[in-house]
Amino acid sequence: MNATHTLPACCSPLDDHWPLPVPLAHTVLLSTRFDPAHLAGDDFQRSAIAAPPSIQRSVAKRQAEFLAGRLCARAALHRLDGLDCVPAIGEDRAPVWPAHLCGSITHGTGRAAAIVARKEHWQGLGMDLENLLDEERARRLAGEILTGEELKRMAAGPAEDIALLVTLTFSAKESLFKALYPIVRQRFYFEHAQVLAWDRSGHVRLRLLTDLSGDWHHGRELDGQFCVADGQLLSLVGVEA
């Protein structure tokens, strides 16, 4: 972190460990642990991060996760490009990055992370962190997250994979959306992409099921990666320049 900024009481020191199977060249990924119970009244001021009105009105959990995510993003931008800036919230609720950079912010229970890169290397980056579903909840949510083809594969596979499969499918599609939305400026949903294959080494392959642009059309495929630790799944999709 830039030495001129104070670490808030609710966050651990930033960590630059790469948790996923394959490091992406020319990127910076930073993460932190946070505890909303330790959020102090002056943490935003101490950290020199402005809380938007929607965050000021929110509960401690939302304030802490926003603060933790923006801390990671600011420090990653500083490490990558020497910038001292905090991505604002755009009208579409997505982070607003400097024009020559791309990035992604994610947070889950007690953990936040951000990844950034220059657009000369990566067109888009999408990262998503989810708590692992239990099998009962995974079965209940499968119909909302999985396509018909994915549901067939789930039914044909081992029952012990269902919780991981549904969590991974949710997270990988979220990461795909985060990576592509800044490029295509078109919203798409769970039914507009599918997981073609995945393995326990952390590789996942996705296919678009809708037309988003001339380049990003029905049938276009993209690789992603994921890891599982401490009851959480982290996924990442990168679109090379």
Order of alpha helices (4+ residues) and beta strands (2+ residues): beta-alpha-alpha-alpha-beta-beta-beta-beta-beta-alpha-alpha-alpha-beta-beta-beta-beta
